[in-house]
Amino acid sequence: MTAQRLAPEPLRAFGTGVLAALGVPDEDAALVADSLVQADLWGHGSHGLLRLPWYAARLRSGAMRAVTDPAVLSDTGPLVLLDGRDGIGQVLTERARRLAVDRARVHGVGVVGVRDSNHFGTAMYFTRRAARDGFVAVLTTNASPAMAPWGGREKRLGTNPWSIAAPGPDGRVVAVDIANTAVARGKIYLADKRGESIPETWALSADGAPTTDPAEGVLGVVLPMAGHKGYAISFLMDVLSGALTGSAVGTGVHGPYEADRPSGAGHLFLALDPGAFGDRTGYEARVRRLVDEVKTVPLAQGFDEVFYPGEVEDRAEAANLAAGGVVLAEQSLSDLRALGAGTGVPFPAAEAR
């Protein structure tokens, strides 16, 4: 069967139109739509347009406010704390990014905490932007419970993802964006949408047994990456994102698929100016050397190439653009068409390739 691809620009316009129809200001709506389509282009469909119906349901219920209007709670110069007041996660995180970068230009470092925010999509979307501006960036967030503490079988901690991105050689960016679970929870939702099974190393069912059924995995717990290490990292990401910023923690955080519950999520954005360390040229040379060393390593059996962090996403985006766009799961297409019908925004037609 020929894959039906959707060009990114009509998808961005659709997402923007849906959010605007629900009261989101045009500029904010365009940012959110772009973040979702970009995730699909990078090959991370779990954080792409699949999530738009969830956001729409939260906007309709009032759990997430359409107009994002943060308040400054603390400002020491290099450090700022914002009260997100249940605004849109992407909008708040972009404001935190810009503010952190601005403060880093002055102080060498900028740190912005965000209290009472919402799901912000793909963390790499924001850290890559800061890296393209010439800054090293770290972004953390907490999330609704998905993981059991190591040795337990009930949800107590979120996947609590984090991202680091930095300027790389020749205008490129090196970047990582990971959840602290064996897999991002969204990938389990995506497998369910596609009618696919999941590896038994991803999740436990509600009774604590390994499962290959994504529906059971959603109801059960997602396993931590690297065993106890993933659990410990997730715990500390909740400290940075939730406890430190005055947001909810642990089971107090609610997810984007919960239509009527305020999220309480918190974020922490850190921007560092390599020039403030006194050796910008040397920094660039050292990163180039690091990239060259990993790219030229002798290959292990079964591998054709070694990638530096972020290169896989760059390759996926280029391939998707060359092919004419992205392929969405059938259930996601059905959900998006229904969302479009309900908001008066026609869903774009796919192109056969």
C-alpha angles and dihedrals in degrees: 000000000000113000114245107225127197120209114236099233096059088046091052090049091049094050092046091049094049093049092045089052087056092054102268113142112253096247092049092045091053091051093052093045092049092050091054096045090046090056089054091049090052089053095254099123090162088073098034134088088318085085098053095088089051091053091047092053091051092049091050092051093047093238086120118037118233093213111057111211112165124191126216109240099173136009122180095162103258092036128056131176119204128196104219093196092210093303126153112295097224093049093049093046092050089052089049090050094051092046093048092050092048091052091046090056088059104033103023089244134053125189123185125182121196121206126200099005133144139241109306102195117230114011091207090064089072102034091051089054091054091047091052086055088056101261135118107235137195123189126183132180139173124226142193118292114287105136131065118223109260106287095017132099104207127082114259105142135044127235083257098195127203138190137203122191132174139178111271135192122298094012093304126132128226111210146162129195118180142159116222092238127086086261137001109269089234089066089060090051089048092052089051090051090051094045091240131141122240130225112268089237091069105067149358125230120242090272092054100258125130111260139191093195110099092205090058090045091055090052093044129044134292112235119240120249114252092007115257091007093064090048092052093048091049090051092053092045087058088052092052096041103033114018095039095047096043094249129131119287136203114344091002092076118089127204135235092255091061099089101196107031123094107239104222089198120158132204137195121205121192123187123187126191110220088203090063088066087064100243113074093154091049091049091055092048092050094050090048090052091049092051091047092049095052093043093053099045116126108262126248119230113285096024128107100183144003118231128206114228111286095018094102091058092048091051092047092051092050092048093048092049091049090050092051103260143312135320116229128199114263093241090051090051090052092049092048093048090051090049090051092050090050094051099037094246113125115227112237121253121249125239121227113230 
